[in-house]
Amino acid sequence: MGDFINLILSNKYLMILVLSLIGVIIFFVIKKMTKLIIYGFIILAAILAYILYSGKLNNTALEPVQNALKKIK
């Protein structure tokens, strides 16, 4: 493994090739994650819009959190 790393570091053309490949891989991973984040926000906005439109906001689920905040104060 050490010989392989030394080979890449000693040859500038191989280093440029490896760094370019790593850059392309990172670009596509970030691109894919950006799509997932955008889809997640769209789904979250749709769920919140449905809850607000239908008026089915359940306050009983928030009561334990509100009680805990009152105890902290």
Secondary structure, 3 states (H helix, E strand, C coil): CHHHHHHHHHCHHHHHHHHHHHHHHHHHHHHHHHHHHHHHHHHHHHHHHHHHHHCCCCHHHCHHHHHHHHHHC
